[in-house]
């Protein structure tokens, strides 16, 4: 069967075979848990507990400030040890709440209470999702209650579940498709209950045949839900490419999916919506791929939010060799770490540990004008020209070259024979432009 695809993109080494066939391993935290107040796009949450307070699993310890903000939920029971500034994955120091785990895992009374979503109003469903602290778990961290509350419900035609998982090495969504298939479908049904005119699409790359088979079997009798098989290519899971390949509709950096009648959610976000609405369980855990050639037993772990990254390494047998490169996320769009003393947050997806830092070994040379970056760019940009403006700190020229349409997928850097640091330069320039606009 010939599958349609978008122009551009790349086929990097997948690395998924290291962890994809191993069941998810539940790992309980050993030390203190750290909860940053900003685990989402929007205003940071405000601490609503004090040092010395005892908290329960499922309790709101950070309250959303404004509409585009999200509650922070305690994932264990214990005592608030500190409220202070600490290092987070972005490299910044942010306000966090530190909880000393009492190992009792006592929770608030309402957790686990079964609910029938068909008896709930749209407002009730959205309120539950908001209170549960849900965010987009594909990496961006956009508040889920905002995403499922467009201006006009009747204009949403498609609810897309992003099961592409195109980032190399990552297999957490795949394991969820294999182990919690029914929760994905039920979560999608909950979202569809908000949009009377919408159909559901579960989009999966064709390198996951077992997951596709399980999902297709489960939705074969569903009139409003279909499984869409996509060609394996990076960045197939990017929102723009996913929407275009699933519906034929196009968006740019100035638009939201709702502007073209779409709502897009990640696999784990869908499961979290089901857990919040149908089982009264807020977001307290993440499925994280711990992998790379420096890891003894690469696999996916189910961990409490707030858990220290160092504990994840210990849980999978530790290092077989000292890693030169540690990345939070995947190799294409992840963030390099200089410390493992970082807490797991709602947007954590993977911990990639490599024995060699291949990027650092490669010295950039002069651009040879080969045009490979142009061919690979999924946004149809001209990275070579964008880099000239970025290197000269010419923000106006960068914007004129449509530099803000770049979403930092890394394809241009990957194919560049001169090993130019294109994506890194674009990321810095885009941040500078956005900061200037805010001022």
Secondary structure, DSSP 8 states (H G I E B T S, - for coil): ------SS-B-----GGGTTTS--EEE---S-EEEES--SSSS--EE---TT-EE-BT-EEEE--SSS---EE-SS-EEEEEEEEEE-TTS-EEEEEEEEE-S---B-TTTT----GGGS-HHHHHHHHHHTT-B-TTTT--BHHHHT--S-GGG--EEEEEE---STT--HHHHHHHHSHHHHHHHHHHHHTT-TT-EEEEEEETT-HHHHHHHHHHHTT-TTEEEEEE---BTTTSHHHHHHHHHS----TT--GGGGTEEEEEHHHHHHHHHHHHH---S-EEEEEEESTTBSS-EEEEEETT-BHHHHHHHTT-BSS--SEEEES-TTT-EE-S-S--B--TT--EEEEESS-HHHHS---------HHHHH-TT---HHHHHHHHHTT-HHHHHHTTGGG-----HHHHH-TT---HHHHHHHHHHHHHHHHH-
